[in-house]
């Protein structure tokens, strides 16, 4: 199984990077009210990505604060439930947020982290 995952990542690397760059280009800065529409756009993007990834259901649900994205995939109704929680919004980039890290380095760090997170989600769902 591990070899299949590694090969899949190699085969689809550019596709995943482009997808991630598209998502990261949405300035979904939830702390700034002028980015409210961007936060909603990011929520819709996540919903569509869940559906395109094989989720049975995905929706954006309004709330008193920011919209909530909910999705589910049921591969085996008798299997235990797995809950994955994450944030699709971001905070403003400031020196205090990231210490001495170069702003130029940050996107590659975020891409590596998000690719790993996306892989874990996809692997978990393909294994259930």
C-alpha positions, 0 to 999 in steps of 0.5 A: 500500500505504501508503494502505491501511495508514493507512486500516486503522489509522484504521478499526480504531484503537479496536479496537486501543487496546482490545486493547492496554489489555486486554493492558497491564492484565495485570500480567506483572511477571516480576521479582516471583514473586507475578506468576508467574500473571500472566506465564502469563496474558500468555503465553496472551493473546499466543498467542491474539492470534497465532492471532486475527491469522492465525498458523497455529500458536501455543503457550505453551511452558514453560521453566526460567524464564518461558514462551515464546510461539512462533508461525508463519505461512507465507504462502509456503514459498519466501520467506525466514524472518523472525524477530520477537523481543519481550518480553511481560513487563514490569519493575516501574515505578520512577523509575530505569527511566523517569527523570523521566517522569510515570507518567501519561504512561507508558501513552500512550507504551507504547500508541504504541510497542506499536501501532507494533510491532504494526503492523510485525508485521502489515504484515510478515506481510501482505506475505509 
